[in-house]
Amino acid sequence: MAEQEEESPLLQRDGDSYESLRHRGESHNARESTWTETFTDRPTHPLSKPSPKTTETDQIVCIFVVAFDTRSGNVIEWCMPEDVDLDGVEFKAMVSGSHTLTTDFVYFRKDNMYGLACFENMPVESEIERGARMKSVGILATSYTLLYRHMQFLETQVRHQLETPGKYSQLLAFYEDKKGLLPSSSMTDGCTVLSPASTPSSSCEPFLNMKITHPAGCFSQFTRFFGEQIFIMWKYALLRRRILFFSPPPIGVVCYRVYCACCLALHSVPGLGEEIKPHFYVNVADIETLETEVAYIACTTEKIFESKHDLYDVYVDNQIVRTHFPALKELLKISSADREKYQKLNNLRSAHQFSYEELGEVTLDEEELFITFFSEQNNRIFQTLLDVANSQDQQLTNEHMKSMGLDPVGDRQFLMELVEHYGIDVVLMVDNPCCPK
């Protein structure tokens, strides 16, 4: 507990400036510990570090405060710039069901921008506020991949806004400091962060593009939460299906599941189209947008989505994965090859843990290990399929299936869906289990 208290940001005193908070944050970052096998309910920063070679712009285009008003509901209390269009953001920064929580955070999309907001609910002795003051402080940026760097500031500021309402000087100073600012060279180590929809650069492996920075990261929690079902979602992600995660609040950890599901489909084989897009948190106001999307991964706290089958292909209710499409229902079955891959994944993780704890060796961190595993698996599948498609007979055999890590029988339907979706011209020679020789 003492370690957690040291890592928590101190609440700003009223006289503190944004600069003093920033310097305290920088010294805090310098004290961050190395890899540890401590897993929390709230994994931190599932995003990557920018590269010194190629720097991604992550322009902060807006900062805002959302408050709950007992008469008007969720309202934009303050924002900078003042004329920015924040229509609907008040219901994304403070999600449906937040009143049941003390704190939460949420990633979301607003048009072509991404947002991160931190929420807090503070008891107050006020009849007008009905005993509770609820606010969120958030930012909008051109990409989600560097938003995590500002989470500590947002957490500090939402408490500041609850305790001293109406004082926005620190938020204004933050916006003036960060708007249009490129990541500094002092913070660049590792590999370029790219969204799943971005094209990987030739100088950087795709799994590093999506590297998760925190040792107690979301990918290991994601794998343990879903177990072998992670390979069901892996298949749906590779098929670029519309995947919707449902969970009651808190929503922050579910936003990380969206991110992890996007990582499952990473690969570096060119010419196969864009990767699937993360929408993060969505609500009923997004229905019109989702109707136009052919592929996405998102999450919601609103149960009404479950009955709207035209909006999604795959519905994940906590640990229950469902689909209403007959062809996709076949993919809900875990194949023998899926179990083998899951065991291999766990073995790699155990070996990695032993190397660190017993031998003191640090190669890939655990998050890179997971992403490497799936990106290499995907590369192997796509490259094999393309090689067969370019061969003279174009015949895909049982041996090809096994070399790709697939079950010739159990994964037959998945493979048929995959080659059809990507337009890969092969002749499936795999034995049909219904018609044995």
Secondary structure, DSSP 8 states (H G I E B T S, - for coil): -HHHHHHS-----TT--HHHHHHHHHHHHHT---------SS----S----SSS-----EEEEEEEEEETTTEEEEEEEESTT---TTHHHHSS-TTGGG-SEEEEEEEETTEEEEEEEEEEE-S-TTTTTEEEEEEEEEES-STTGGGGHHHHHHHHHHHHHSTT--HHHHHHHHHHTT----GGG--S-----TTS---TTS-HHHHT----TT-HHHHHHHHHGGGHHHHHHHHHTT-EEEEE--S--HHHHHHHHHHHHTT----TTS-----EEEE--GGGHHHHTT-SSEEEEES-GGGGG-GGG-SEEEETTEEEE--HHHHGGGS--HHHHHHHHHHHHHHHHHHHHHHTT---SS-HHHHHHHHHHHHHHHHHHHHHHHHTSSS-EE-HHHHHHTT--TTTTHHHHHHHHHHHT---EE-S--TTS--
